[in-house]
Amino acid sequence: MILTPHSQATTPTRRRTAAALLASAVSVCLVAASAPVAPLGVGDRLFPYLGNPGYDVASYDLAFTYPGNNSEPLQAVTTIDAWTTADLDRVNLDFAHGKVKSVEVGGDPAEFRSAGEDLVITPEDPVPDGTWMRITVRHTSDPLPAKGREGGWVRTADGLAMANQADAAHLVFPCNDHPSDKAMFTFRVTAPDGHTAVAGGLAAGVEKSGGSTTWTYRTRHPMATELAQVSIGRSTVLHRTGPHGLPVRDVVPTRDRRALEPWLEKTPGQIAWMESKVGRYPFETYGLLVVDASTGFELETQTLSLFERKLFTEPVYPPWYVESIMVHEVAHQWFGNSVTPRTWSDLWLNEGHATWYEALYAEEQAGKPMRARMKAAYGASDRWRAAGGPPAAPKAPDPARKTGLFRPNVYEGAALVLYALHQEIGRPAFERLQRAWVVRHQDGTATTEDFVKLASEISGRDLDGFFQDWLYGEKTPPMPGHPDWKPETPAKPQTPAATPQTPAATPQAPAATPRARAATPRARAATPRARAATPRARAATPRAQAANPQAPAKQARVDRAPAR
């Protein structure tokens, strides 16, 4: 951000935004060095201790040394360059699930302690407001799952990948782990011979030394920590060209190269299709990272989306469905990656748009009607809102399962909001809004309020009331243009016959239980779905199924071909 022309232009805005968002939190950071250390946060409604006030990260330099075994910790060095936005006696970073060996601030040793999931650093001298600050942390990065936590490193059949959404990047490296603070990234990954390392961004060098190789990758656009990706494995990197000469590279298990090629070759066309809807692809490269692992989701990590191998190899998924999930992740490069939610309550802006284009692609390319899918979603919407909250005010996830945030209300339920908007303002205005949104907020962060303001501006109408009902209402409003659409009426469980003497009454009572129970699984499936969806791509899978009768049955894959 700050290190490139893009970011320099947006830095003042980001600082003002950070100051407004964290005004109360910053005061907590300005404490005497002798005060007890404590975890901080930027005040996110859903993740109150995520992120830290008092500074704005410009860049991360992440160096990992892989031991050749995905059960052993990686040795790591994380270097963070940041501007301070307040006088700091201490600096908090989000970090857990690794051992810190040393910390330096400005090249000088600094004291450090842990507080909750924060690494609290006390530099030798306070760091004044408006100062360029470099923090270097030498640490380990543990690939084994953290107790009671989801996300971070994903152990594959031949190595590692990352799945940091929503709040798990700090299980891998020290950072300011909130989407409101995007930064540039450099990745340096060293692995034994026989392994290949790939990361987000473009390759910037390969160095061989002894029995190992170091690969360097750099981003050209700012990125949220939850979107970072590093792949280490016995992989093959396939190269092709996308629209306008865009470099497209896919990372796949070497043994699956031929089987996956018919799917991978579709990516350039899918990018071109998205460009026809919203404009030029926003990044320097794209590709799929296909891993042999059971994650239950797909994930739109920036420029290198994570996919489970079995999405492409299990015959249960029809081709149109697989392709629509691929488009879901491509769409996230605009919606979620280039334009990033400023808070996690704004998640619907990511998932709703990705689901919208997933469904539109299925309609245009496979004849799966958007209207039928949205009507089904409308029927389920009240149930989704009751379970997960309105699209723009989702309920907090279980602390032990943060991916529970990715429920149907922010996928299909949010796409339903966009369908209602399309009906309300008409197709021409809706399409202008989509294009204007990704241009106006490119490489930045945005809120629900920003979207409401732009929609009103583009349509020439005051849409505050419309969005208030659709985004925050406990009940789903009437659908414009479809007065006949009605919410589903919850099934009433049957009661046993009142006469105990009738033998048939006994068996009937149990029958009612299974029926009611069947309804439970349906609702439950929606959760996992959404969850898989978390990694956004797969939630799309079940999600699509819940709202789209034409979607295939999900089988073992719980959900989300997702985009979490």
DALIN-V386198 format. One line per field, one symbol per residue. ss: DSSP state (H for helix, E for strand, - for the rest). Layout:
ss=???
This chain:
ss=----HHHHHHHHHHHHHHHHH-HHHHHHH-------------------------EEEEEEEEEEE--------EEEEEEEEEEE---E--EEEE-----EEEEEE--EE-EEEEE--EEEEE----E----EEEEEEEEEE----------EEEE----EEEE-----HHH---E-------EEEEEEEEEE---EEEE--EEEEEEEE--EEEEEEE----E-HHH--EEEE-EEEEEEE-HHH-EEEEEEEHHHHHHHHHHH--HHHHHHHHHHHH------EE-EEEE------EE-----EEEE-HHHH-----HHHHHHHHHHHHHHHHE---EEE--HHHHHHHHHHHHHHHHHHHHHHH---HHHHHHHHHHHHHHHHHHH---------E--EHHHH--HHH-HHHHHHHHHHHHHH-HHHHHHHHHHHHHH---EEE-HHHHHHHHHHHH----HHHHHHHHH------------------------------HHHHHHHHHHHHHHHHHHHHHHHHHHHHHHHH-EEEHHHHHHHHH------------EEEE-
